[in-house]
Structures are given as C-alpha cells and as structure tokens.
Amino acid sequence: MSYQLSSFRRFPTAFAIVGASALAFAGLMVSTAPAHAQQNSDYRCSGLAEQAHVAANGVEGSKQTSARRFVATGKKMCEAGDERAAAKQFRAALKVAGVAEAESDAKMASR
C-alpha cells in the first residue's frame, strides 16, 4: 500500500514538470516568431510600402484602384513574412502610379 501512496505523491510533481515544459515550449515559440511578427523593420515593408501607398493615393481612376490593390496585397505579404514578394507588389504599385522608387530604397535593396 505504501508503494501506491508513493506513486500517487509523485503524480503532482510529474504533472508540474509536464506543465512547466509546455509553458517553456510556448515561450520558445513566441520568442522565435518570425521577425515580421516581432517588429516590422524591413525597409520593404516600411519605407517602400509607405511610398507605394502615397503613390497609389496620388493617381485617379482605374490606376488608383490597381495600385491600391497591389499595395493591399503587398501589406498582406508583409504580414505573412514574405518581404521579397511584398516588395514586388509595392514596386508594381509604383509602376502603375508612374512613380520611380526612391533612391534611398533602391540603394538598400542592392545591399
């Protein structure tokens, strides 16, 4: 009988260890989240996105609709962590709007 009582006393300890391990794993998953989820510092999803947004609002008619669609798609790509695909969308918006990419952004892209 004392053996059963002994294993019963170990159960809460084992449960606590499993619970602590689960919490540690959850913390690890949060700390290793993609960079886009932690901070949006990539120039393609900040500077280039802003430039495309302003350019899309500066044109009229069907060009504006098309440019805004590219910007919206680019923003979703940024949220998904695909900065390269997002940059293509933002550059397409700039092209539709007839605006050249800012030279500072172009220099950063070549790095």
Secondary structure, 3 states (H helix, E strand, C coil): CHHHHHHHHHHHHHHHHHHHHHHHHHHHHHHCCCHHHHCCCCHHHCHHHHHHHHHHHCCCHHHHHHHHHHHHHHHHHHHHCCHHHHHHHHHHHHHHHCCCCCHHHHHHHCC
